[in-house]
Amino acid sequence: MKKWVLSLLSVFIIISGSNIAVAEIKREVDYEKWGKIAVEVAKENYDQIEISEYKYLGRKNVSETEAIDTFELLAKEGQKSFQIIVALTFNPQTKQLKSLTIEEKKSR
């Protein structure tokens, strides 16, 4: 009986752990998609820009149909270094982009 309970408990732990890992992988892939869009938008908005750093700042779940992923980019244009904050609003269920904002911060 003890072996059966331990086996069942082990299977449950393995299944639970794999579900968590799958959810983390899915979220990582999800934010990478929005990160690529953030970089592309920044490059389109600035001439001759070089992006040296990229940082995912996190996700804010506004509602079931709206979330905001925010990214910080360290950019250089000529001799000028500055930060760009890109926030992408999207529907997490359909993965459809609703809007985005781009904001330049003071140089470091």
Secondary structure, 3 states (H helix, E strand, C coil): CHHHHHHHHHHHHHHHHHHHHHHHHHHHHHHHHHHHHHHHHHHHHCCCEEEEEEEEEEEEEEECCEEEEEEEEEEEECCEEEEEEEEEEEECCCCEEEEEEEEEECCC
